């Protein structure tokens, strides 16, 4: 069976404001799913950021290590992704700090859309999200009958 190996499931979407220090609140349901875990914030598919709980990041690290051993191009691709990755730990109020370089890379200004992606959380600027969703309008139907039986 594919998917998250330890039952972490992030579902739904939430819009939260960035505070003046660049922190965003994780929704309570997301905090419950990954209680007492560190996260890795990375940008594997721009413009979104991906927030992996440590229990899921371990599998990503294994796949990245394998890819790095394939050749010089692959090694440089992995290093490029990892160079901007950041470990983040929610504070006592459930906020994570989004480093300035990742905020800029994702186009995050004042509002962050947090989207549950089963084993991770994606962070989007609402503007980028709306453009992507609009570009896919009407195309989801070809998969729904396969996914939702």
C-alpha positions in Angstrom: 0.0 0.0 0.0 1.4 3.4 -0.9 1.1 6.6 1.0 2.2 7.7 4.5 3.8 4.9 6.4 2.9 5.8 9.9 -0.6 7.2 9.6 0.1 10.9 9.3 -2.8 12.4 7.3 -3.0 16.1 6.5 -6.4 17.0 4.9 -8.1 20.3 4.1 -6.9 23.8 3.4 -6.6 26.8 5.7 -5.6 30.4 5.2 -3.5 32.1 7.9 -1.7 35.4 8.2 2.0 35.7 8.5 3.0 37.6 11.6 5.6 40.4 11.5 8.4 37.9 12.3 7.5 35.6 9.4 5.7 33.0 11.5 2.5 31.2 10.5 0.1 29.2 12.7 -0.3 25.5 11.8 -3.9 24.5 12.0 -4.8 22.6 15.1 -5.7 19.5 13.0 -2.2 19.5 11.4 -0.5 20.0 14.8 -2.5 16.9 16.1 -1.4 14.8 13.2 2.3 15.5 13.9 2.3 16.2 17.6 5.8 16.7 19.1 7.6 16.4 15.8 10.1 18.6 14.0 9.4 19.5 10.4 11.5 20.1 7.3 10.5 23.0 5.1 11.7 22.6 1.5 10.7 23.7 -2.0 10.8 20.7 -4.2 8.1 22.0 -6.6 8.0 25.8 -6.9 6.2 28.0 -6.2 4.9 25.9 -3.3 6.8 25.0 -0.1 6.4 21.5 1.4 6.4 20.9 5.1 7.3 17.3 6.0 7.0 16.0 9.6 10.1 14.2 10.6 8.5 10.8 10.4 7.8 11.4 6.7 11.1 13.2 6.0 13.1 10.1 6.8 11.7 8.4 3.7 12.4 11.5 1.6 16.0 11.5 2.8 16.4 7.9 1.8 15.1 8.6 -1.7 17.4 11.7 -2.0 20.4 9.7 -0.9 19.7 7.1 -3.5 19.3 9.7 -6.2 22.5 11.4 -5.2 24.4 8.2 -6.0 23.1 8.1 -9.6 25.4 10.7 -11.0 26.8 14.2 -10.9 23.6 15.9 -12.3 21.4 14.1 -9.9 23.7 15.0 -7.0 23.7 18.7 -7.9 19.9 18.6 -8.3 19.5 17.1 -4.8 22.0 19.6 -3.3 20.1 22.5 -4.9 16.9 21.4 -3.2 18.6 20.7 0.1 20.6 23.9 0.2 17.4 25.9 0.9 15.7 23.3 3.2 15.2 24.3 6.8 14.3 22.4 9.9 11.5 24.1 11.7 10.0 23.4 15.1 6.5 24.7 16.1 6.6 27.0 19.1 4.3 26.6 22.1 1.6 28.4 20.1 1.9 26.2 17.1 3.6 28.7 14.9 6.5 27.9 12.5 9.0 30.4 11.2 9.3 30.6 7.5 12.8 31.8 6.7 13.0 34.9 4.5 14.6 33.1 1.6 11.8 30.5 1.4 9.1 33.2 1.8 10.6 35.0 -1.1 11.0 31.9 -3.2 7.3 31.0 -2.6 6.0 34.5 -3.1 4.6 34.6 0.4 3.7 38.1 1.6 1.0 38.4 4.2 -1.2 35.4 3.8 -0.3 31.7 3.5 -2.6 28.9 2.3 -1.8 25.6 4.0 -3.0 22.7 2.0 -3.1 19.2 3.4 -1.3 16.8 1.0 -1.8 13.5 2.9 1.8 13.0 4.2 2.9 16.6 4.1 1.5 20.1 4.1 2.0 22.4 1.1 2.3 26.2 1.7 1.1 28.4 -1.1 0.6 32.1 -1.7 -3.2 32.4 -2.3 -2.5 34.1 -5.6 -0.3 31.2 -6.9 -2.8 28.7 -5.6 -5.7 30.3 -7.4 -3.8 30.5 -10.7 -2.8 26.8 -10.5 -6.3 25.6 -9.6 -7.8 27.8 -12.4 -5.4 26.3 -14.9 -6.7 22.8 -13.9 -10.4 23.6 -14.0 -12.3 20.9 -15.6 -9.4 18.5 -15.8 -9.9 16.7 -12.4 -12.9 14.8 -13.8 -10.7 12.4 -15.7 -9.2 11.0 -12.5 -12.2 11.2 -10.1 -13.8 8.0 -11.3 -10.5 6.1 -10.7 -9.9 7.7 -7.3 -13.4 7.7 -5.8 -15.1 4.4 -6.4 
